[in-house]
Amino acid sequence: MKSQANLKRFIEESAFSDRFQRQMRFIAGPRQTGKTTIARRQLEASGCSVFYFNWDKKEVRNRYRREPDFLAAEMLKMPGEKPCWVCFDEIHKRTGWKNTLKDFFDTYEKKVRFIITGSARLDMFRKAGDSLAGRYFLFKLNPLMLAEVLRKSVSEVMPEEDAGAFLKKMVAGKQEKQKEFEQLLEFGGFPEPFLAADPLFSKKWKEDYFERVVKEDLRDLSRIHDLEKVLDLIFLLPERIGSPLSVNSLREDLEVNFQTAKNYLKYLVLTYVLFEMPPYSQRSPSLIKKEKKVYFYNWTVAGSEASRFENYVAIELKSRVDLWNDTLQDSYGLFYVRTRDGLESDFLIARNSKPWLLFEAKLSDTGIARHHYHHSQLLHHIPFIQIVKSSGVLKVAEKNFYTVSAARFFG
């Protein structure tokens, strides 16, 4: 198996930039997406490899109990006068972690650049409001993007001021990398199963992954007693990918009350099993405003070829939106569009709350349905691109209306 240490992630260029100065870099995301790998790579690159502390390890916790200011002794090893990088991995699992971190930061902010890695609880407590306000910036690490697999530069996936110009950049002069795309689609964007590229390994890894999330992360985070019901929910959801989600329907299938079903979904989002996508409803009474869609971070669980591909496109777009929000001054959001007549466009990227670019995911080139033109017009004539799984497709229906292979657009 190849090593994921060789997979450079786009987030590294922004998260570890000197422009963020003294602030701690919180890196959150699903389990096993490579948070520890990129943190350790940054330590190594700056000559600070010895300053990695995993708070899951008993020796680190015991040392802190004996010597709460152990970092003072460690700092004697720090090379030179330049601030050194220190990583606290999984510290958020420790009771009172925020106060512990605040003490370290307030004492050493001029001498140390802190990297804090974690998943569910790290992001959950951030949202709850905390004593660390003003002391950190959050960065999100998602599953692998095709452009990362192909070792593209960050600049190649960055948006242009004009959405039409961005579309042209993403399709012009590029070669399709169909083999890498198909490997990513089949094995998912989590580095270990992607690099193994082995169907049996991927199956076992996936089964173990959900068991660990539910029985470790959810057990620690929530007061849910019947964790098996949450596993039941995970197995119900793949058939609902790509459709507005009815909590009432889930409640009936699980035989629980509405609030319980809603809580199960909330915790699956907090533990990075799922992410939610709301409908875009601003500025038009003809757009629906209610039910969200959900997608899995691991798109290989999807129930059909079409839903797997749509889920994959959703993660590719979400990864770009998160990267842009972590890197640029503008704010980006990801939505879907559905009018009251029941017609949909799968995805919409909004910039600074204004519609910017519209997407549809299809398995093959079947032509652009007329309602996408209507949605584009409704949203102030924004560009539209239909992304297809089939290879060798690149068409322009009319100005700023494209159909293109996923291997070309995302590669």
N, C-alpha and C positions, 0 to 999 in steps of 0.2 A: 504494500500500500504506500502511495506517495504521502509525503508529510504536508499537513496543512500549514506548516511554518512557511512554506514557499508561496502561499496564497496571500498576496498583498491586498488589503482591504481599503476601499476608498476612505472610510472613516478615519484612518490613521493620519491622513494628510491634514484633516481639519481638527480632529480632537487633540492632537499633540502640537498644534501650532503655537508659536511664541506669542501670537497676537492675543491669546486668552490669558496671558500673564499668570497671576498668582492663583487663580481659581482652580479648585479641584476639578478633575475631569471624571464625572460619573459616566460609566459606560454600561448601559442596560440593554437587555434583549433576551431572546429565548435561550434556554439552556443549550449549550454545545454549538453555539454559532461561532465561537472563536474569540470570546472576550479575553480570556486569560492569555491566549496565544498572542494577540496584538499588544497586550500590556507588557508581556515579557519581552517581546521584540523591541518595544520602545525602551525598556530598561537596558537591554543588551546594547542597543545602538548608542546609548548615552553613557555607557560604561558603568551602569548601576545595577547589574544583574543580581547582586546579592541582596538588593532591597525589595525583594518580593516576599510578601507575608500573606500566607493563606490562613485565614481565621477559622477554616474548617479543621485545621490541624491542631491537635491537642497541645503540642509543644509551643505553638504561638500563643494560644490562650493562656497556658500556664505561665509563660514568660511575662505576659501582661499582668497577670495577678501578682506575681512576685515583684515586678519592676514596671509599674505603670508608665514610666517615662523611658522605656527601653530604647526609644529612638535616639536619645541623647548619646548613648554608647555606640549605636550603629553609625551615627553621623561622623564619628572619628575615622571611619573607613571611606568617607565620601571623597571622591577625587576633585581636587581644585577648588576654586571659589565659586564656580557657577552652580546655581541650584541643581540638585540632583533629583531624578525621578524615583518615587517610592510607590509601590502598588500594594494596596490593602484589598485582597481578594476575599469576597464573601463575608466581610466584616458586618454587613447588614443583618446577618443571622444572630449576632450577639445582642443580648438584652442591653439596652442603653447605648447602642452603637453610635447614635447621633451625637450624644454628649462626648463620647470617647473621641470621635472624629473631630469634633469642634475643638477639643483641647489640643489634639495634635496639630491641627491646622493653625490655630491661633498662636501656638508656640513657635512653629517652624515655617510659617508661610513665606518668609523671606529666603529660606534656605532649601526648601523642598517643593517639588511639584508632585502633587498626589494624584494617583489614578485609583479610582474606586470602581471595582467591577462587581456586577451582580445581576439578578434578574427580577423576579416578581416583587419581593419585598422592597427592594431598593426603589423601584418606580412607585410602588403603592404608597410608601411613606413620604416620598417626595410630593405626591399629589395631596397628601393630608395636611401639608403646611408643617414647617419644622424650624428648628433653631439654627439650621445651616444656611438660611436664606442669605444670598449675597456672597456665599463662599464657594459656590460650585456652578458648573455648567453641565447639563445633561446631553449626552450623545447616544444615539440608538444604533445598535448593530443588528442588522437583519440577516436572513440567509443569503447565500452567495447570489450575486447578479452575474449574468452571462458576461458582461463587460469585465468583471473582475477575474473570472475564469480565463478570459482571453488576454489578461494583463493590459487592458487599455488604461489610458491616463484618465484622471478625474475630469480634466477639461473636456474630454470627449462625451461625457454624459451630462454636462452642465447645460442649463437652459439658455436660450438666447432671449433678448428683450422681446422679440416678436415670435409668437408660436409658430407661424409659418416658416420662419427662418430656422427654428429648431427642428421642425419636421424634415426640412431639406438636409440639414446637417446629419440627421439620424439615418437617412436613407441613401444619400449620394456618395458615390465612390467607395462603397463598402462591400466586402466579400462576405458571403454567408458562411458561417461556421456551423454547419448542420450537425456534424458529429458531436461537438461540444454541447450544442443546444439540446439534442436528443438525450444525451447523458444527464444533463441537468433536469430535464423534464421527467425522466424516468426515475432518477434516484433522489431528487430533491436538492435543496440548497444548503443543507447542513453539511459541513465539510467532511465529516467522517464517512457517512454512507456515499456521498458524492464521489470521493476519492477512491473508495473501495470498489465502486461500480459493480457490485455483486448482488444479484437479486435476493439470495438467501440472507446475506448479511444485512441488507436493507430491511427485509421483513423483520428479522429479530431485533434490529436496532429500533425500529419503529414501535414494536410492541413494548420493549423495555422503556422507551422514552415516555410513553403515556403513563405507564405504571409509576415511573419515578416522579413525574410531574404531579400526578394525583395524590400519590401516597406520601410524598415528601413535601413538595411545595404547598399543596393545598392543605395538607394536615397542619403545617406550621402557620399558614396564613389565615385560615378560616375556622369557623365553628361548625363546619359541615360534618355531620356524624356519619351519614350514609355515603361514603366516598364511591361505592360501587355504582350508585345512581349517576354520579358524575361521569364515570367511565361509560355507562349506558348512553349518556348524552353525547359523548364524543363519538360513539358509533352511530348515533342517529343523524348527526349533522352533515356528514359527507353528501348525503342525498339532497341536502337543502342548499348546497353551495350555488351561488349565483341567483338565488331568489330572495325577495324580501322575507325576513324571518318572522314567523308568528310564534310568539311566546306561548300563546294559548294552545296552539297545536302541540308544542313541546310538552306543555304541562299535562295534556291529555295522554300523550304517549308515555310519559314518565310516571304518571299517576301521582303527581305532587301538586301543590297549589301554585298559583301564578307567581307569587313573590319568591318561592323556593326555586322555581325554574329560572326566574330572572337573576337570582343570586348565583346559581350555578354558572350561567353565562358570564356574569360579571367576573367571577374568579377564573374562568378559563381565559378571559381577556387579560386579567392581571398577571396570570402565569405564562403569558405569551404562547398559549396553545392556539388562540384565535385572535384576529383583529376585526373590529367592526367598521363598516363603511356606511355612512349616513347618506340619505338622498339629498341632492342639492335642491333647495326650495326657495332661495331668495329671488325676489323681484318678479315672481310670476305666479299667479293664482292657479295656473294650469298644471303646475308641478306638485307631486305628492310630497308630504312633509313627515311621514311617520316612520314606517318600519325600516330598520337597518338591514343590511346584508352582513354576513360573516364569512370570513375566509380563514383557512388554516395557514399557519406559517410553514407547515410541511404539506405542500400541495399533493404529495403522493398518496394521501389518504382519500382523495376525492373519489366519488363513486363512479364516474364515467370519464371517458376520454375528453369529452367537451368540458365538463366541470373541472377536470384537472388542468386543462390548458387555461381556462378562464382564471382559475386560482393562481396559476403560475404568473399570468400577466398581471394580476392584482398585486402580487408580491414584488414583481419587478418595478411596477409603478410606485408602490408604497416605499420601496427602498430608495428610489430616486427622490421622492418628495421629502423623506426624512433627511437624506443627504443634503438636499438643497436648503432645507430649513436649518440644518446644523452649520451650513457654510455661507449662506447668502443673507443679505439684508431683507429681501422680500420674504413674505410668508406664503407657503403653499399648502393646499389641502386636497385630499382625494375623496371623491364622491361618486355616486351613480345618478343617472337621470331617468326619471320615469314620469310620464305625463298621465293625466287622469283617464286617458283611453287605454292604459295598460301597456303602452309601448315604451321600450327602454333603450338607452345607450349604456353600455356596461360601465364605463368609467369617465369621469370628468376631473381634470386637474384645474383647480382654481388658484389664481395668484392674487394675493391681497384681497381675498373674498370675491374676486371677479372671475367669471368663467374664462378659461384660457385655452384648453385643448380637450377635445372629446375623443373617446376611444370605443371600439367594439372589438371583442375577441371572437374569432371564428376558426373552425378547424380547416376550412378550405376557402378558396376564392369563389364566393357565390354571388358577387356583386353587392353593392351597397344599398341597403334597404332605404326606401324613401323617407321613413320617419327620422333617420339620422340627419338628413338635410333639414327637416323641420326643426329638430332639436338644435342644430347649429344656428339656424335663423332665430329661434326663440332666445338663444343665449348670445345674441349680438354677433351672429355670423362668425363664430370661432371656427378654426380649422378642425378637421376630423380625420382620424386614421383608423382603418380597419386592419387589425393585426391578425395574421393567419398562421396556423401551424405548418401548413404546406410550404415546401421550399420553392425557391425560384420565382416568387411573386413580387412584382413591383409595378404598380399601376397608378396613374393619376386619372381620376374620373373627371374632375374639373378642378379649377384652382383651389388648392388647399384641401382636396379630398383624395386621400391616398388609400391604397390597399398594399400591404407589404408583409413579407415573411417575418416572423418573429426572430429568426436567426440573423436576419439583416438588421432589423430595427434595434434589438437589444444588444447585438454584438458589437 
